[in-house]
Amino acid sequence: MTLAFLVTTFLVCLAPGIGVVYTLSMTLGGGWRAGAFAVIGCTLATVVHLAAAMAGLAAVLHTSALLFQAIKWAGVAYLLWMAWGTLRGKGTLDVRAETPGAALRIVWRGVTLNILNPKIPIFFVAFLPQFITPGADGTAQLVSLGLAFVAMTFTVFALYALLAGTMRARVLSSERAMAWLRRAFAASFAALGLRLAFERA
């Protein structure tokens, strides 16, 4: 595992995407605890995508236009639903007291948001082999690189959650700030949904 791989992986994970937007909005809405469960959900989704890529599902998604489109449009619909819920104050920025099963719902929502992006396993298939050393056990290297990517995902998203947690008290004290944040996160989820809609296999 090289420094180039670690730096590239860090930058990939740092780039704002569905997982980052979800983690930030959950932390600002529910605090560090909610943010931590969001991080877990997004990381679990990365594990599933990695396993799918290694099992060859990425190749199937790349060659099967129907399957790719089905997953893609399910993802678009889910992101738009998240945007609507956030705008109404009943989604990720809902600051009401936690209800039973809230942690599981946060994790599940994080998994679902990221699972419904068919580009991720295809990305793994294209990205990871670039860092395999010729002559060594390719499978072992892929597993090692994949686990490192998962660990980096968890670390970077946890840092995002910590950052949002430190800002939460100031945000909650301002109704105007909360209103603008709802609009901003709703717009972010909608924009991510529209971007996904134009993705091609």
Secondary structure by P-SEA (a helix, b strand, c coil): ccaaaaaaaaaaaacccaaaaaaaaaaaaccaaaaaaaaaaaaaaaaaaaaaaaaaaaaaaaacaaaaaaaaaaaaaaaaaaaaaaaaccccccccccccaaaaaaaaaaaaaaaaccaaaaaaaacccccccccccaaaaaaaaaaaaaaaaaaaaaaaaaaaaaaaaaaaacaaaaaaaaaaaaaaaaaaaaaaaaccc
